[in-house]
Amino acid sequence: MRKIQMVDTKNQYLAIKPEVDQAIQEVLDSAAYINGKAVKDFAQNLATYLGSDYVIPCANGTDALQIAMMALGLEPGDEVITPSFTYIATTEVVALLKLKPVFVEVDPITFCMDVESLKKAITPKTKAIVPVHLYGQAAPMEQIMEIAKANNLYVIEDNAQAIGCDYTFSNGFTKKTGTIGHIGATSFYPSKNLGAFGDGGALFTNDKVLADKMTMIANHGQSARYYHDVVGCNSRLDSIQAAILNIKLKHLDRYNAARQKVANYYNAAFDSVEEIITPGEANYSTHVYHQYTIQLNGVDREAFITHLAAKEIPCMIYYPVPGHLQKMFGEQKNINWNLPVTDQLTTCVCSLPVHTEMDEVQLSYIVEGVKSFFK
């Protein structure tokens, strides 16, 4: 049996090695390492895949969120609503831009933004909502967009963990996550469902004005070379990463289907284990399983992790400390956030290996290893 890993990027590469190697070689031959043809081709191909009018590549997913907020003209003191139960990048950029993060609750089944908590968090200072499509499925975007429209708020979708996920509206219309809000942002970190061989990110929008502004911001605020119209940053997706992503984009649906197959295997295996709550799936969203995250019911999580480690089965806790309890937001320590679901999830979630290269031998071993803890 091959060694079990949380993510197996090496074997994923080996499966498409000739395509990737050729794409990299073409960039080397062209010597167009920055903003070359590969970047333009990838932006267009990703836009076509997503059904988005504009895709603006950038250096990483955190930059994508920052550029989005800069493009919307948010000013210091403006409030941005986001879940506390997510990776810190989502709220880190809020603080970096001197905006005020407002943390809200998540749904205990989907782990995504809770609509009622969102409604209660809106104040006259609220300017934007950043729903996170956590672990691979969508936040309730139809309701979020209705709330945003009623309150004249911007919506930035954090789509770093759910690229390729489909959202179905109540009228049956379907859109890809990241293309529903005013701006979508994603990451191409190597472990992502669409991962580069280094850092990378992108923004999506159907608004030409926003697209033009984000393009400028990502390139030092330039409208033309040496003409800087706005304060920007230096955030570029290099041509080699774009070439790799262009190849992997062709396989994205297959990659997501492979992850779903792994999740289905786990779901069936753990259905009768009362100590395990398998991931819930929203009826409005597909789930592309960036992570397969269970909840442990009445279980010593550290003992469970130690048990699996002894069997060389990796697992991870995403995320042990929610945003509202991070030291970086210590100035808000006197705020009573009252996020019981978030606080509970941080004590009981555990993510098992899920990736595109898993085989049934590995899955069977993992399942038996997990079940043996409860015998």
Beta strands, then each sheet from edge to edge (+ up, - down):
strand 1: 54-58
strand 2: 79-83
strand 3: 100-104
strand 4: 126-129
strand 5: 154-158
strand 6: 166-168
strand 7: 174-176
strand 8: 183-187
strand 9: 201-205
strand 10: 222-224
strand 11: 227-228
strand 12: 276-277
strand 13: 292-296
strand 14: 349-352
sheet 1: 1+ 9- 8+ 5+ 4+ 2+ 3+
sheet 2: 6+ 7-
sheet 3: 10+ 11-
sheet 4: 12+ 13- 14+
end
